[in-house]
Amino acid sequence: MLAKFWNNFVAPLVRRPPRFQVAALCYRETGPGLEVLLITSLETKRWILPKGWPKSGLDAEGTALDEAWEEAGIRPADGTEGLIGRYRYAKRLRGSVPVQTDVDVYAFEGAALQDDYPEAGRRERRWMSPDEAADLVEEDQLKTLLRDFPVTLRAMQRG
């Protein structure tokens, strides 16, 4: 009886809705095949996609492109492929409190990496195969999105 009351009335009142971020999945075509760009996070040095909170005056896609520039020093070659998926992770806020965060991922073909950009020297950045990238990230849904990316990209380019 107490569990039913908790699950039906109390838990929904104290459960927070997920937060929202956007990410850029930058890719390039090379001789060996498709490569994606990962960067390290500022504090834990985990491998991640460039991502951030929505920004005033920019739509989600524009924010993803802006984050790719600020965090990785890359601009799009010819625009974006658009929204390719979403993943959820536990974002650690101040005090190490985990908050569920949904991340919409936008793909775009990247031009050359620039040496001078806002977060230069604060992160490592590396081109790698989608499978290698999937092995390095922690989030299961992002792993799947990266492994499926070559097929997703081809379908979007045909479509």
N, C-alpha and C positions, 0 to 999 in steps of 0.2 A: 504494500500500500504506500509506504514512504517512497520507495523507488519510483513508483508510477507518478506520484505527486512531483517528485524531483524532475523526472524526465519530461513530463508534460507541461509543467508550469514554471519551475524555478530555473532549470537549465536554459530554456530559450531566452529568459530575461537577462541572464548574465553572460551568455555566449556572445562574443563580438563577431560582427560580420567580417569577412576577409578584407584586407586592404588591397590596393590595386597599384601595380607598377607596369611599365612597358620595357621591353628589351629589344635589342637589335641583334639579329643573327646575320653577321656579315660573312659573305662567302666570295670565293674566287674560283675560276676554272684554271687548272694548271695542267702541264703535261701528264703527271701521274693521276690526275683526277680532281675532283671537287675538294676544296679545303674550306674550313670555317675558322673564324677568329675567336679565340677565348682570351680573357684577361684575368688577372688575379684580383680578388677583393682587397680593399685597403687594409683591413685589420687582420683577418684570419688567413689571407693569402690563398683562399680556395679558388679554384678555377670556375669562372662564371661568364655569362654574356654581359655586355654593357647594358645596364638597366637603371631605371630611376622612377621617381614619383612623377605623376602628371605635372605639367608646367603650364602656368597661366599663359594664354595667348597661342598655345600650340595644341594641335590635336595629338592623339596617341602616337600616330606614325611620326609626326614631327618631333615629338619628345624622344622617341627611340633613336631617330637620326641625330638629334642633339646630344644624347647620351653617348652614342658611338663616337662622336667627335671629341667630347670632353674627356671620356674615359680611355679611349683607344686611339685617338688621333686619326680617324678614318672618315672619309666622306663617300657618298654613293657614287658609283660610276655612271649609272643611267636611271636613277630613281629606285623605287622599291618594287618588290614582288607582292607586297601586302602582308596582311595578317596570315601567319602560317600555323598558329597554334597557341596553346595556353598551358602553363604549368603552375603548380602551387608549391610554395615552400614556406618554412617557418623563418620569417625575418626576425633577427634579434635587434630589438630596439634598446635604448638606454636602459641600463640595469639588467641587461641580458634577458628581458622578458620576450618570449617568442610570440609573434603575431602571425597568424596565417595570412599569406599574401598571394593573390592571384597575379600572374604575369602574362600579359599578352605579348607575343613574340612576332616581330616584323622582320622579314628577310630583305636584304638588299645586297646587290653585288658591290663589293668595295673596290675603290680605287687604291692607289698606293698609300701605305702608312706614312704619316707625317712625323717628323721628329719633334716639332714644336707644337704642343697642344696643352690644354689646361692641366691635365693630370700626368704629364710627362715625368718619368722618373719615380712615380709613386706606385706603379703597377707593372707587372710583367705582361706581355702580350705575345701570342704565338698562333701562327697558322698551323692547322692540323686537319687530318681527315675527320669526317663526322664520327666514325667509329672510335677513333682515339679521343676525340672530344667527349663522347658519351662515357667513355671509361674514366675520364677525369672529373666530371661534374658529380655532385652528390645527389641531386634531386632525381628521383626515379622517372617522373614525368618528363623532365628535361632530357634525360638519357634517351627515352623513347623518341622524343621529338627530333633529337640530333641523329639518331640511327635511321629514322624514317625520312630525314631531310632530302637526300638525293631523289627519292621517288616523289616526294611532295613537290620539290622544285620542278622536276620534269613535267609533272601534271599541270602545274600552274603556268609553265611556259607554253604548253600545248593549248591550254584552255582559254 
